[in-house]
Structure formats: structure tokens, C-alpha cells
């Protein structure tokens, strides 16, 4: 199921979830412990990261595509899977 979601995300342009949808999904998962962090702050940080990767695309870094995959994974994963780190991508997060 997750593999099919990744394939769809990369084969169908324009289907990548936006930051609002990703952050809404993250805030639905109590196990992630986002607590009092406002959803709007999540959206802003997501958009900043998205813009940075799109700007870096000139260097053929591939980070923009990786970030699109991450956003799709977050929206498609269960809260338990997200808590277990199923969407973690070491190319995007070295920590």
C-alpha cells in the first residue's frame, strides 16, 4: 500500500499533498506529541522547507522530489507508522 502511494505520487504530477494537508495530518496524530505547536507554524515551516528545496533544484539535488515523497508518505501513513518513523528520510533529515 505504501509503495503504491509512493509510485502514484511520483507518476502523477500535481498530486503531491500541500503543506496544509500534511500539517493537518501530523496534528491528528497525538502520539507525535506536537502538543501546543500551532498548525500554522507547521505549515509555515513546511512551506519554507519546500521553497528551499525547490530553489536548490537548480543544483539537481533531488531534494524537492524527496520532500514531495515525504509529504505523500505522511498523508498516507497511519499515526502508529508515523510515530515509528516510517517516513524518515536521511537525505532530508540527518538527525
Secondary structure, 3 states (H helix, E strand, C coil): CHHHHHHHHHHCCCCCCCHHHHHHHHHHCHHHCCCCCCHHHHHHHHHHHHHHHHHHHHHCCCHHHHHHHHHHHHHHCCHHHHHCCCCCCCCCCCC
